[in-house]
């Protein structure tokens, strides 16, 4: 094969093994420069996409971390509320046992007082009757029949007095029991009010903590976005600088081609020739 054919074949073979952008540029003309510009633009877009993905990932990380900390705080207060409820249940049970014990003790005292009263009344009745009979004997109050009548009347009055004492004791016991029940209800009501205040304080504290956490997250997000602005600006300036450099590069290449019109825009073709052609 003549050397001129080898030259053309070697050039064409080398052309097929060059990268797409370089191969396109080798074809020359506006088509090659445009292709290189497209490759450069794709690189700039890829860098911008990477930065955008990085910013999105950073923001997602901030949001995800905030939600995680917030959920942990909620779980912590949920456990505290659960423990507080259990504690309050035990306190109410203790208060109920205390109230029941106080009522039972009062009942025992009243039963003892009620059992002692008849004995006391019998003893006092005998003493009073003996003193009354003695006074009748000393004073000489009439005949024996009259004395028996007076003793009978005194005995009836004594029975009325003892009955009044029993009724008075019963009324006293009822009042004591009513006061005791009211005191027990008041104890339980005060305990319930105190427990409600504790629950309210815990919920209020949780609300304040969550609010402070949200405010801190919003502040961190704002600071991150404030720091993001110069990063975006720097990226835009970098891309614009690269764009200007590319435009300047392609402009210089176009000017060079215009200054050298003999530069082929296409691959030069070689044709075989004979010695006769050279002699002519």
C-alpha positions, 0 to 999 in steps of 0.5 A, a space after each residue: 500500500 502506498 505511503 500516502 494511503 497509509 497516511 490517510 488510514 493512520 489518520 482516520 484510525 487515530 480519529 476513531 480512538 479519540 474521546 468524543 469531545 476531542 474527536 468533535 473538536 478535531 473536525 474543526 469549525 463551529 461544530 467542534 467548538 460548540 461540542 466542547 462548549 457543551 461538554 464544559 456546560 455539562 461539567 458546570 451543571 454537574 458541579 451545580 447538581 452536586 452542590 445542590 444535592 449536598 445542600 439538600 442532604 445537609 438540610 435533611 440531616 438538620 431536619 432529621 436530627 431535630 425530629 430525632 431529638 424532639 421524639 426523644 424528648 417526647 418519649 422522655 416526658 411520656 415516661 415521666 407522665 407514666 411514672 407520675 400517674 403510677 405515683 399518684 395512684 399509690 398516693 391515692 391508695 395510701 390516702 384511702 387506706 389512711 381515711 378508712 383507718 381513721 373512720 374505723 378508729 372512730 367507729 371503735 371509739 364510738 362503740 366503746 363509748 356507747 358500751 360504757 354509757 349504760 354502765 355509767 348511767 346505772 352506776 350514776 342512777 344508783 348513786 343519785 337514787 340513794 342520795 335522793 332517798 337519803 334526803 327524803 329520810 332526812 327531811 321527813 317528806 310525808 308518809 311512806 306512800 308519798 315517799 314511794 310516789 316521789 321515788 317513782 317520779 324521781 326514777 321516771 325523771 332519771 330514765 328520761 335524763 339517761 335517755 336524753 344522754 343516750 340521744 345526745 351521745 348518738 347525735 354526737 357520734 353522728 356529728 363526729 362521723 359526718 365530720 370525719 367523712 367530710 375530712 376524708 373527702 377533703 383530704 382526697 380532694 386536696 390530694 387530687 388537686 395537688 396531683 393535677 397541679 403536678 401533671 399540669 406543671 409537667 405538661 407545661 414544662 414539656 411544652 416549653 421544652 418542645 417550644 425551645 427545641 423548635 426555636 433552637 432548630 429554627 435558629 440553627 436552620 436560619 444560620 445554616 441558610 445564612 451561611 449557605 448564601 455565600 456558598 451559593 454566591 461563590 459557586 455562581 461566581 466560580 461557574 460564571 468565571 469558568 463560563 467566561 474563561 470558556 468563552 474567551 478560549 473559544 473566541 481565541 480559537 475562532 480568531 486563530 482560525 480566521 487568521 489562518 484560512 489555510 487551516 483545513 476545517 475537515 480532514 485532508 484527503 490524500 490521493 495516490 499519484 504516479 511518477 508520470 503525474 509528477 513529471 508533467 
